[in-house]
Structure formats: C-alpha cells, structure tokens
Amino acid sequence: MRRPYRTGQDHGETPALHRENTVPPAGGLGPAAGSAPPGYRHDALVYADVDELVAIAAPWLLDGLASGDAALIATGPMTAGPLRDAVGNDPRVFVVERHALYRARTPTALTAFRRYAEEHAPAGRRLRVVGETDYGATPADWREWQAYEAVINTALRPWPLWGLCVFDAALPAPILDSVRQTHPRLVTTSGWTASPDFVDPATYLRTLPMSSEPLESTPPALADDDIGDYTGLRRRVRTWLTTVDGPDDVLEDFLLAVDEMTSNAVRHGTPPAGLRLWAAPGRLVATIRDSGTGLDDPFAGYGPAHGEDLSAGGMGLWLARQLCDHVAIRRNDHGVDVRLSTSWS
C-alpha cells in the first residue's frame, strides 16, 4: 500500500495549474530536437525487457548531457541499476527511488517534478527524466495514474522537463492502451514517432471510465441527504470515525478530506447537499453531492484553484486528492458528486 500523504508537506508549493487543453508542437519528434525552447515534452517507451529499455534510454540521457541538459533516473528497482550502469555512473545523472519523485498521490507527484525541474534544469536547458510510474494493484489505482499521465501534458507544460516514461510490456492491457492515448510521442528501437492514438488531455479525462465501488450498493453507515446543520454533521462524522479500526493518520486525513468537500458542497454548491459514508475492514468510502453543475473542469484538483495565492481558497478538491487514495467526480441529471476512498492494510 502507498504511504499516506500527510497534511502540511507540500501545501503552498504547487504553482498554478495551466489549463490549456491541447499539447503544442515540441520542435521535432526525436532526440535531435534538443535545440527546441525549454518546455515540457512527454514521450513513452514500452519495453519488452531491460536490455531494450537501456538500449534506448541510456543514449538519450547521454545525448542530453552532451547538449547541456541535466538527467534524472526514477525507475523501478529492476531497471534503475542497469540504466545507471549504462550511463557510466556519471555524477551528472541524478538517481532517485521512484516513489521519492512520484510520491503517494498524483498532485504531490506534480509538485515533485516541478521542484526537480526548478532545482536541476540548467538555464535554457531541460531536465531529462526516465520515469517509471507505479500504477498500483487495482483498477481504481490504475485510473488515478492514467488520469495523471493525461494531466501532466498540460500541468507541466511550462516547466523545462523532457520525460521519457517507460512501461513494462507485461502491464495490463488497459494501462498500455492508455500509454498510447496520453503520450504525444512514442519511442522504439526505430526512433521517435507521433502517437496515432493520442487524445486531447481534456477529452481523455472526460471520457475515462470510473471504477465501481461495491460499498456504494450497501446501506451507508452514516447519511445526511439534505444537510441543514453542517456543524452538527461534522461532529457526527468525527464521532463515527472514532469507531473505525484504522491508523490514526489515515483517519485524520480522511476526515479532513470529507470536511473540505462537504463544506464546498454546502457553501458553494446548489442545495440540497448530501453526505454518505461507508466503512469496511481496511477501507473507507464517502460520497459528497450537491444538486448543481459545478466541478466541470477535468483538471480540477490537480493544483490550487487560484494558483499560488492560497489565501484565495479553492483548495478543497486539491487537498482531497492528496489526502485520499482515489477521488472520482461524477455528474448526472440530479447534480454532481465526489467519491472519496482510502484503504490500508
């Protein structure tokens, strides 16, 4: 299980999320495009074995060093060592444990990538990153990181990064399909090509299926479908969570996420607003709804709504994405709801 995100780690350090919905030309499709102005590039390599990964990624990193770029390796344990050896243990190549970069949740991964770019990209050049995302073990985990791969095309656009995302060909088919849809360029031993299956990030996010949640088909442990006393409901939620057998830090994070999203629904949504909560061994689920049409931005919650000025508010969904394992936003004829879920073992 991923280590839970703790409150207070990265708040206030994520710049505004840029919300353009298309990916601009990157100045060429292959490594020879190193003279392009700094800005994000997002390429993918699906590798059959470690030798294939090394044969493609190591020369790309070395070419970058020769042209003045910095380099970073953040891959799984089976690939990081061979890749590091292939670049000759060059001290200009940073090697980090991948979870130190990707973190536990997608918004903190964005913060980490931006921070590495700001700290390590040379002036006028890029930081080249060979990165390997851990997609987790469940379809709900997969969805979070599939969405992330689409979001970063827009969210990281201004940053001087060139990402070569690498994926084991043995990954489940839905993940490999999403790789071709979320990466503008693909690379093989034959070279770099535009992905014929690439989908505009906003379109991809709007059409990405939601995973089901079996607990939602069972009676909730706590429900208020027309919140009239928000303060009293907040106390009821806190009291109910004291009956749940789970880690204190996970329960605290879940309480804060539920509180943020319920407050948003009551204060900014269209009444009636409602909350339902479920618990199972090692798992918590909440749905918060209102009767309006808000939260229509597919990039919502991947950065503070008002950018770097955190005093302006708009942090509820951003915090929820950092505090919970999974966040799903759903719309129907009756309004919009946000489903929060967290697990532990």
C-alpha positions in Angstrom: 0.0 0.0 0.0 1.2 3.5 -0.7 2.3 5.5 2.2 -0.5 8.0 3.1 0.1 11.6 2.3 0.5 13.7 5.4 -1.0 17.2 5.7 1.4 20.1 5.7 4.0 18.6 3.4 3.6 20.5 0.2 0.8 23.0 0.7 1.6 26.3 -0.8 4.4 25.0 -3.0 2.5 23.9 -6.1 2.3 26.6 -8.8 -0.9 27.3 -10.7 -2.2 24.6 -13.0 -2.2 25.7 -16.6 -5.4 24.6 -18.2 -4.9 24.8 -21.9 -6.3 21.6 -23.4 -4.0 20.7 -26.2 -0.3 19.8 -26.5 1.7 22.2 -28.6 4.4 21.1 -31.1 7.6 20.2 -29.3 10.0 21.3 -32.0 10.5 17.9 -33.6 9.9 14.2 -32.7 13.3 12.9 -32.0 16.2 13.5 -29.6 17.8 15.7 -32.3 15.3 18.4 -31.3 17.4 19.4 -28.3 17.6 23.0 -29.6 13.8 23.5 -29.0 12.9 26.1 -26.4 12.7 24.6 -22.9 9.2 23.4 -22.1 7.6 20.0 -21.3 7.9 17.0 -23.6 6.2 13.8 -22.8 7.3 10.6 -24.5 6.7 6.9 -23.8 8.7 3.7 -24.2 7.0 0.3 -23.8 9.9 -2.1 -23.3 9.9 -5.9 -23.7 13.0 -6.4 -21.4 15.5 -4.3 -19.5 18.1 -4.6 -22.3 15.7 -2.9 -24.7 15.0 -0.1 -22.2 18.7 0.5 -21.6 19.5 0.4 -25.4 17.1 3.3 -25.9 17.1 5.3 -22.7 20.8 5.4 -22.0 21.9 7.0 -25.3 19.1 9.5 -24.9 20.3 10.5 -21.4 23.9 10.7 -22.7 22.9 12.8 -25.7 21.1 15.2 -23.3 24.2 15.5 -21.1 26.3 16.3 -24.2 23.9 19.0 -25.2 23.8 20.6 -21.7 20.7 19.0 -20.2 20.6 17.5 -16.8 19.4 13.9 -16.3 17.4 12.0 -13.7 16.5 8.4 -13.3 13.4 7.4 -11.3 12.5 3.9 -12.3 11.7 0.6 -10.6 14.4 -1.4 -8.8 14.8 -3.9 -11.7 15.6 -1.1 -14.2 17.4 1.6 -12.2 20.6 -0.2 -11.7 21.2 -1.4 -15.3 20.3 2.1 -16.6 22.7 3.8 -14.1 25.5 1.4 -15.1 24.8 2.1 -18.8 25.5 5.8 -18.3 28.7 5.0 -16.6 27.6 6.2 -13.1 28.1 9.8 -14.4 27.8 12.1 -11.4 25.7 14.5 -13.5 22.9 11.9 -13.6 20.6 12.0 -10.5 19.2 8.7 -9.4 16.3 8.7 -7.0 14.0 6.0 -5.7 10.9 6.4 -7.9 8.4 6.9 -5.0 10.5 9.9 -3.8 9.6 11.5 -7.1 6.1 10.2 -7.9 5.1 10.3 -4.2 1.9 8.6 -2.9 -0.6 10.7 -4.8 -0.8 12.5 -8.1 -0.9 16.2 -7.0 2.3 15.6 -5.0 4.0 14.0 -8.0 3.3 17.1 -9.9 4.8 19.2 -7.1 7.9 17.0 -7.0 8.5 17.1 -10.8 8.2 20.9 -10.8 10.6 21.2 -7.9 13.2 18.9 -9.5 13.0 21.0 -12.7 13.4 24.3 -10.9 16.4 22.9 -8.9 18.3 21.0 -11.5 17.4 22.1 -15.1 20.3 24.3 -16.3 19.5 27.7 -17.6 18.0 27.5 -21.1 18.0 23.7 -21.0 15.8 20.8 -19.8 16.0 18.2 -17.1 15.6 14.8 -18.9 13.8 12.2 -16.8 13.5 8.5 -17.3 10.5 7.8 -15.1 8.5 4.6 -14.3 5.2 5.1 -12.7 3.9 2.5 -10.2 0.3 2.1 -11.3 -0.7 0.1 -8.2 -2.7 -3.1 -8.0 -6.4 -2.2 -8.6 -8.4 -0.7 -11.5 -9.1 2.3 -9.2 -5.3 2.8 -8.7 -4.8 2.5 -12.5 -7.4 5.2 -13.1 -5.7 7.7 -10.8 -2.4 7.3 -12.7 -3.9 7.1 -16.1 -5.5 10.4 -15.4 -2.2 11.8 -14.1 -0.5 10.9 -17.4 -3.1 13.0 -19.3 -3.0 15.9 -16.8 0.8 16.4 -16.9 0.6 17.2 -20.6 -1.0 20.5 -19.5 0.1 20.9 -15.9 3.8 20.6 -16.6 3.8 22.4 -20.0 5.8 25.5 -18.9 8.5 23.5 -17.0 11.8 22.6 -18.6 11.3 18.9 -18.5 11.6 16.1 -21.0 10.0 13.0 -19.7 10.7 9.5 -21.1 8.1 7.4 -19.4 8.9 3.7 -19.5 6.4 0.9 -19.2 6.9 -2.8 -19.0 5.1 -4.6 -21.9 3.7 -7.1 -19.3 1.5 -4.4 -17.7 -2.3 -4.9 -18.0 -3.8 -4.0 -21.4 -5.9 -1.1 -20.2 -2.7 0.6 -18.9 -0.8 0.0 -22.2 -3.8 1.3 -24.1 -3.7 4.5 -22.0 0.0 5.0 -22.6 -0.6 5.5 -26.3 -3.5 7.8 -25.6 -1.8 10.0 -23.1 1.7 10.4 -24.6 2.1 12.6 -27.7 5.2 10.7 -28.8 6.3 7.1 -28.7 9.8 5.7 -29.0 11.1 2.3 -30.1 14.4 1.0 -31.3 13.4 2.5 -34.6 13.2 6.0 -33.2 10.6 8.6 -32.1 7.2 8.9 -33.7 4.0 10.7 -33.0 1.4 8.6 -31.3 -1.5 8.0 -33.7 -3.8 7.2 -30.7 -3.0 10.4 -28.7 -6.2 12.0 -27.2 -6.5 15.6 -26.2 -6.0 15.6 -22.4 -9.3 17.2 -21.5 -11.2 14.9 -23.8 -9.3 11.9 -22.4 -10.1 12.9 -18.8 -13.8 13.5 -19.5 -14.2 10.0 -21.1 -12.0 8.0 -18.7 -14.3 5.4 -17.1 -14.9 5.4 -13.4 -14.2 2.2 -11.4 -17.1 0.8 -9.5 -17.3 0.8 -5.7 -19.2 -2.1 -4.2 -19.7 -0.4 -0.9 -22.0 2.2 -2.5 -24.6 -0.6 -3.2 -24.8 -1.3 0.6 -26.6 0.8 3.3 -24.4 3.7 4.4 -23.1 3.8 8.0 -23.9 7.5 8.2 -26.1 9.5 5.8 -27.5 13.0 5.5 -29.1 13.6 2.2 -30.2 17.2 2.9 -27.6 18.9 5.1 -29.2 21.5 7.3 -26.8 21.5 10.2 -23.3 21.4 8.8 -21.6 21.9 12.2 -23.6 19.1 13.8 -22.9 16.8 10.8 -19.2 17.5 11.1 -19.3 16.4 14.8 -21.2 13.2 13.8 -18.6 12.3 11.2 -15.8 12.8 13.7 -17.5 10.7 16.3 -18.3 7.9 13.8 -14.7 7.8 12.6 -13.6 7.1 16.2 -15.4 3.7 15.9 -13.4 2.8 12.8 -10.4 0.5 13.4 -7.7 2.2 11.3 -4.4 4.1 11.5 -4.9 7.5 13.2 -3.1 9.4 10.5 -5.3 7.8 7.7 -8.5 8.5 9.6 -7.4 12.1 10.2 -6.6 12.7 6.5 -10.0 11.1 5.5 -11.8 13.3 8.0 -10.2 16.5 6.6 -11.0 15.5 3.0 -14.6 14.8 3.8 -14.8 18.0 5.7 -13.3 20.0 2.9 -15.6 18.5 0.2 -18.7 18.7 2.4 -18.0 22.3 3.2 -17.6 23.1 -0.5 -20.9 21.4 -1.4 -22.8 23.3 1.3 -21.2 26.7 0.7 -20.7 26.7 -3.0 -23.0 24.0 -4.4 -26.7 24.0 -5.2 -28.9 22.6 -2.4 -29.7 20.1 -1.3 -26.3 18.8 -0.5 -25.7 15.4 1.0 -23.1 13.1 2.5 -22.9 9.3 2.8 -20.2 7.3 4.5 -19.3 3.6 4.4 -16.6 1.5 6.2 -15.3 -2.0 5.7 -12.2 -3.7 7.1 -9.3 -1.6 5.9 -11.4 0.7 3.8 -13.4 4.0 3.9 -15.6 5.5 1.3 -17.6 8.8 1.2 -19.8 10.4 -1.4 -20.5 14.1 -1.2 -23.0 15.6 -3.6 -24.9 18.7 -4.4 -27.6 19.4 -7.0 -25.7 21.8 -9.2 -23.5 21.5 -12.2 -20.1 22.6 -10.8 -16.7 20.8 -11.0 -16.9 20.6 -14.7 -13.2 21.3 -15.2 -11.4 17.9 -15.9 -8.2 19.3 -14.4 -9.9 20.4 -11.2 -8.0 19.4 -8.0 -4.5 18.9 -9.6 -3.5 22.3 -8.3 -5.0 25.1 -6.1 -7.9 26.6 -7.9 -6.5 30.2 -7.5 -2.8 29.4 -8.1 -0.1 30.3 -5.7 -2.4 32.7 -3.7 -3.6 30.1 -1.3 -5.4 32.8 0.8 -8.0 32.9 -2.0 -9.2 29.5 -1.1 -10.3 26.9 -3.7 -8.1 24.2 -2.2 -10.8 21.6 -1.2 -10.5 19.2 -4.1 -6.7 19.7 -4.3 -6.4 18.7 -0.7 -8.8 15.8 -1.2 -6.7 14.4 -4.0 -3.7 14.5 -1.7 -5.5 13.0 1.3 -7.3 10.1 -0.2 -6.2 7.2 -2.4 -9.0 7.8 -5.0 -11.2 10.7 -6.0 -13.9 10.3 -8.5 -16.1 13.2 -9.8 -19.4 12.1 -11.3 -22.3 14.0 -12.9 -25.9 13.1 -13.7 -29.3 14.7 -14.2 -29.5 15.2 -10.4 -26.3 17.0 -9.8 -22.6 16.2 -9.1 -21.0 14.0 -6.5 -17.4 13.4 -5.4 -16.5 9.9 -4.2 -13.5 9.7 -1.8 -11.9 6.4 -0.9 -9.0 5.3 1.2 -7.6 1.9 2.1 -5.0 0.5 4.5 -3.6 -2.9 5.4 
